[in-house]
Amino acid sequence: MQLNQLTFSEVNQFSSLFLDFIQQSHKLQDFSGNFADIQGFNKQIALKKFDISKRKTLVDTLRKQYKNLPNPPDLEILLQENTFTVTTGHQLNIFTGPLYVVFKMITTINLAKKLKSYFPEYNFVPVYWMASEDHDFAEINHFSLFGKNLAWETTQTGAVGRMNPKELESLISEMSECPEIFKTAYLYHETLADAARCYAHELFGNQGLVCIDADDRELKRQFIPIIKNDLLENTAFKIVTETTQQLENLGYKTQIAPREINFFYLADGVRERITKEGELYKVLNTNIQFAESEILNLLESEPERFSPNVVLRPVYEEVILPNLAYIGGPSEVPYWLQLKGIFDFHQVEFPILMPRNFGMIINKSTAKRIEKLGLSANDLFLDEISLKKNYVEKNSQNSLSLTSESQEFISIFDKILEKSVKIDKTLEGAVKGEQQKVLNALENLEKRLKKAEERNQETEVNQLLGVKQKLFPNGVAQERAENFLNFYLNNPEFLNQVAEAFDPLDFSFNILVEE
């Protein structure tokens, strides 16, 4: 693939908070840790401490999770003190969901390889944190394949990672083509988390990717002190609320809002918020409630019942992994900036934050059309109205602007006004009114000229809008709308080609053109 790049600011898709973070604005230095460059990673390695007992728990958990998969990754390496992880995470979207999900995995794998080349005395394991405890089924139950939207309907409730994926058999039958890896994943595993691990391992296991399902009693046991603090002291609510206000005072729009208690009660079929009313802890939308002593006893005996929300999930990740960096999207990176204070309070190292690689794939036929239309990479990111307007004006053989004519009329009316006010000052309003009528008429005529020219170029304009729709289906960026199977089924080398093009430490928007 041929690689073209644009700066993040050129594509008009990112918030000011995200852009300022990438540009290392001094305004944000108190909200993040080391920056994602080699110097920053050198500092982060020196900071990260992770004791052997945690490593053993992590490896024991991963062994159990990988026990039924062939050729598991090298988990023993995680027992070594010179081994660190770099992590990305995402919901368990069916069939991987939008294209950017595999981009996140590829970025993480590439980062581990790059760090190994710079720091050969250390080991770096890429980790995919499966959001198995998430319960927002509507966000993960659909994907788009060759323009067709496919959705999984179910009556199952609770954490999506615990759902049985065998119902996806009917969806598989609707697909024109379904790789065996997904049939095996969904039809031969009891939970969606196991299924996601299965296909991720098949796609990226040979690149060293390790998938972790943190919905686990022993992993949660390490998080008990922080869970207890949240239940009794509400520290995260206080700190993150203050940090959020500081960011908003700087003019930024923030992503998340903390709650007094940032945990859900988790059981089969149930993931509901824990709230405190008076002296009782209650589970919303259920009849479950606890006195303080009862909920603390439950925490000690069954910590897996407590599922962190978006505020404390990042802290949980850093508690149970020897992690150096978190790779996230344009919404994730900003919300982590709201959280550094709670990391500092609990004396947990704040990881390096870095964006995933962003990309757009242009196939051969679309590339030829773009070349024929004379479009630049920047043109592709214009809104449809601006794109059409610029194209028509650029390719017209006639001038479509009446600006000079308007200036001439303004000059004439200035002379008329000068004469008029000498005779009667009250005529000033009438003259200016007539002037505005003429200017409005010229403006309308200019619009009609452009519309007429647009009709003259109707074929090209339709091709132009077709390209825009292809790359931004229904106005959504390709990587957020298309599934990787749209490319992989026709090109089995697709993932390898993307991996070869992406540089995890080059913060640009990548445009990949098939050759």
SULKA-V489263 format. One record per pair of residues at least 24 apart in sequence whose ideal C-beta (glycine too) atoms are under 8 Angstrom apart, sorted by the first residue. I is the first residue (numbers start at 1). J is the second residue. D is the distance in whole Angstrom. If there is no record, write none. Layout:
i->[I	I]
j->[J	J]
d->[D	D]
This chain:
i->[1	1	1	1	1	1	1	1	1	2	2	2	3	3	3	3	3	4	4	4	4	5	5	5	5	5	6	6	6	6	6	6	7	7	8	8	8	8	10	10	10	11	11	11	12	13	13	13	14	15	15	15	15	16	16	16	17	17	17	17	17	17	18	18	18	18	20	21	21	21	21	22	22	27	28	30	31	31	31	31	31	31	32	32	32	32	32	33	33	33	33	33	33	34	35	36	36	36	36	36	36	37	38	38	40	41	41	41	41	41	41	42	44	44	44	44	44	45	45	45	45	47	48	48	48	48	48	49	50	50	50	52	52	54	54	54	55	55	57	57	57	57	58	58	58	58	60	61	61	61	61	62	62	65	65	65	65	65	66	66	68	69	69	69	69	71	71	72	72	73	73	73	73	73	73	74	75	77	77	78	78	80	82	82	82	83	83	83	83	83	84	84	84	84	84	84	84	85	85	85	85	85	85	85	85	85	86	86	86	86	86	86	86	86	86	86	86	87	87	87	87	87	87	87	87	87	87	87	88	88	88	88	88	88	88	88	89	89	89	89	89	89	89	90	90	90	90	91	91	91	91	91	91	92	92	92	92	92	92	92	92	92	92	93	93	93	94	94	94	94	94	94	94	94	95	95	95	95	95	96	96	96	96	97	97	97	98	98	98	98	98	98	99	99	99	99	99	99	99	99	99	99	99	100	100	100	100	100	102	102	102	102	103	103	103	103	103	103	103	104	104	104	104	104	105	105	105	105	106	106	106	106	106	106	107	107	107	107	107	108	108	108	108	109	109	109	109	109	110	110	110	110	110	111	111	111	111	111	112	114	114	114	115	124	125	125	126	126	126	126	127	127	127	127	127	127	128	128	128	128	128	128	129	129	129	130	130	130	130	130	130	130	130	131	131	132	132	132	132	132	132	132	132	132	132	132	133	133	133	133	133	133	133	133	133	134	134	134	135	135	135	135	136	137	143	144	144	144	144	144	145	145	145	145	145	146	146	147	150	150	156	157	157	158	158	158	158	158	158	159	159	159	159	160	161	161	161	161	161	161	162	162	162	162	162	163	163	164	164	164	165	165	165	165	177	179	179	179	203	204	207	212	214	214	214	215	215	215	216	217	217	217	219	220	220	220	221	222	222	223	223	223	223	223	223	224	224	224	225	226	226	226	226	226	227	227	227	227	227	228	228	229	230	230	230	230	231	231	231	231	231	231	231	231	232	234	234	235	235	236	236	236	236	237	237	239	239	239	240	240	240	240	240	242	243	243	243	243	244	247	247	252	254	254	254	255	255	255	255	256	256	256	256	258	259	259	262	262	262	262	263	263	263	263	263	264	264	264	264	265	265	265	266	266	266	266	267	271	273	274	310	311	311	312	314	315	315	315	315	315	318	318	318	318	318	319	323	324	324	325	325	325	325	326	326	326	326	327	327	327	327	328	328	328	328	329	329	330	354	354	354	355	357	357	357	357	358	358	358	358	359	359	359	359	359	359	359	359	360	360	360	360	360	360	360	360	361	361	361	361	361	361	362	362	362	362	362	363	363	364	364	366	366	366	367	367	369	369	369	370	372	373	373	373	373	375	375	377	380	380	380	380	384	384	387	387	388	388	388	388	389	391	391	391	391	392	392	392	392	392	393	395	395	396	396	396	398	400	400	400	400	401	402	402	402	402	402	405	406	406	406	409	409	409	409	410	410	413]
j->[361	497	498	500	501	512	513	514	515	512	513	515	501	510	511	512	513	377	510	511	513	506	508	509	510	511	377	378	381	508	509	511	508	509	358	507	508	509	378	381	509	358	381	509	381	330	381	477	330	252	253	330	334	251	252	253	247	252	253	254	334	337	330	333	334	355	252	333	334	337	353	355	507	250	337	340	243	246	247	337	338	340	336	337	340	350	353	340	349	350	351	352	353	352	352	325	352	353	354	505	507	505	118	505	352	115	118	119	324	325	352	119	324	325	349	351	352	84	119	122	324	349	84	322	323	324	349	349	81	321	322	79	81	222	320	322	79	322	218	219	222	320	219	320	321	322	218	212	216	218	219	210	212	194	197	211	212	213	197	201	194	197	198	201	205	205	206	201	205	125	201	205	208	209	210	208	210	123	125	125	322	123	121	122	123	122	123	124	125	322	122	123	124	125	322	323	324	124	125	126	127	210	321	322	323	324	111	112	115	124	125	126	127	323	324	325	327	126	127	128	129	317	321	323	325	326	327	351	126	127	128	129	326	327	328	356	128	129	130	131	317	326	328	128	129	130	131	131	134	136	139	140	160	130	131	132	134	140	160	161	192	193	196	139	140	143	140	141	142	143	152	165	168	171	143	145	182	483	485	143	199	483	484	140	143	483	143	479	480	481	482	483	359	361	478	479	480	481	482	483	484	486	487	329	356	358	479	480	203	484	495	498	356	357	358	359	479	498	502	128	327	328	329	356	200	203	204	209	204	357	495	498	499	502	327	356	357	502	504	209	327	356	504	204	207	208	209	499	357	499	502	503	504	325	327	354	504	505	208	503	504	505	324	324	208	210	207	208	209	210	209	210	211	212	321	323	200	204	209	210	211	212	212	214	317	161	193	196	197	211	212	213	214	160	161	159	160	161	162	191	192	193	196	213	214	215	159	161	214	215	264	266	271	307	308	159	160	161	159	160	264	271	160	163	483	473	481	482	483	486	175	176	483	485	486	176	486	473	174	175	269	269	270	266	267	268	269	270	271	215	266	271	307	192	191	192	193	196	213	215	191	192	193	215	268	191	192	190	191	192	189	191	192	195	489	485	488	489	495	495	499	321	316	317	320	266	304	307	304	302	303	304	320	303	304	306	303	319	320	303	306	308	316	319	320	299	300	303	346	312	315	316	319	346	263	299	303	306	308	296	299	346	261	262	263	312	261	263	274	276	281	295	296	299	292	260	261	342	345	262	311	312	342	261	262	341	342	345	311	338	339	341	342	341	338	339	340	341	338	337	338	334	334	335	338	331	334	335	338	310	311	335	338	311	309	311	308	309	311	312	306	307	308	309	312	306	307	308	309	305	306	307	304	305	306	307	305	307	309	306	335	339	342	342	339	339	342	343	346	348	343	348	349	350	351	348	351	351	352	351	352	353	354	351	352	353	354	354	355	356	504	353	354	355	356	355	356	355	504	505	507	507	502	503	504	510	479	508	509	510	479	498	501	502	509	510	511	512	471	477	478	479	509	510	511	512	478	482	487	498	512	514	471	511	512	513	514	487	514	514	515	467	470	471	513	514	463	466	467	467	463	460	463	464	467	464	467	511	467	468	471	511	465	468	464	468	454	461	464	465	450	457	460	461	464	450	453	454	457	461	450	457	460	453	456	457	453	446	449	450	453	446	442	443	445	446	449	442	439	442	443	435	438	439	442	435	439	438]
d->[8	5	8	8	6	4	6	6	6	7	4	6	5	6	7	6	8	5	8	4	7	8	4	7	6	7	6	7	7	7	5	7	6	7	8	7	7	6	6	7	7	8	5	5	6	7	7	6	5	8	6	7	6	7	6	8	7	4	7	8	4	7	5	6	5	8	8	6	7	7	7	7	5	6	7	8	7	8	7	4	8	6	8	6	6	7	6	7	8	4	7	6	8	5	7	7	5	7	4	6	8	7	5	8	6	6	7	7	6	7	7	8	5	7	8	7	5	7	7	7	7	5	6	6	7	6	5	8	8	8	4	7	7	6	7	8	5	7	5	7	7	8	7	6	7	8	7	8	5	6	6	7	7	8	7	8	7	6	7	8	8	7	6	5	8	7	8	8	8	8	8	6	6	7	5	7	7	5	7	6	7	7	7	5	6	7	4	8	6	7	6	7	6	7	5	7	5	7	5	7	5	8	5	6	5	7	5	5	7	6	8	6	7	7	6	5	7	8	4	8	6	6	6	5	7	6	7	8	8	7	6	7	7	4	7	7	7	3	7	6	7	8	8	8	8	8	6	5	5	7	6	5	7	6	6	6	7	6	6	6	5	7	5	8	5	7	6	6	7	6	6	8	7	8	5	8	6	6	7	8	7	7	6	7	6	7	8	6	5	7	7	7	8	8	7	4	8	8	5	7	5	8	8	7	7	8	4	6	8	5	7	8	6	5	7	6	6	7	8	8	6	8	7	5	7	8	6	6	8	7	7	6	5	6	5	5	5	6	5	7	5	8	8	6	5	7	6	7	8	6	6	7	5	7	7	8	4	7	7	8	6	7	8	8	6	6	7	6	5	7	8	5	8	6	7	7	6	8	6	7	5	7	6	7	6	7	6	6	7	6	7	5	8	8	8	6	7	2	7	8	7	4	8	5	7	5	5	6	7	5	8	6	7	4	8	7	6	8	6	6	8	4	8	8	5	7	6	6	6	8	6	8	6	6	7	7	6	8	6	7	7	5	7	8	7	6	4	5	5	7	6	5	7	6	6	6	4	8	6	6	6	7	7	7	6	7	5	6	7	8	7	7	5	5	6	7	8	7	7	8	8	8	7	7	7	7	7	8	7	7	6	4	5	4	5	7	5	6	6	7	8	8	5	6	7	6	7	5	8	7	6	8	7	6	6	6	7	5	8	7	6	8	6	6	6	7	6	7	8	8	7	6	8	7	8	5	7	7	6	5	6	6	5	8	7	4	5	6	6	6	6	7	6	7	5	7	7	5	5	7	7	8	7	7	6	6	5	4	7	5	6	5	6	5	7	7	6	5	4	5	5	6	6	7	7	8	4	8	7	6	7	8	7	6	7	4	7	6	8	8	7	7	7	7	6	7	6	6	7	6	7	5	6	8	6	6	6	6	6	5	4	7	6	5	7	6	7	6	7	5	8	7	8	7	6	7	6	7	7	8	8	6	4	8	7	6	7	8	5	6	6	7	8	7	7	4	7	6	6	8	5	7	7	7	5	7	7	8	6	8	5	7	7	7	7	5	7	8	5	5	8	6	6	7	5	7	6	8	6	6	8	7	6	6	7	8	7	6	8	7	6	8	6	6	7	6	7	6	7	7	7	8	7	7	6	6	5	5	6	7	8	6	7	5	8	8	7	7	5	5	6	7	5	8	6	5	7	6	6	5	8	7	5	7	7	7	7	7]
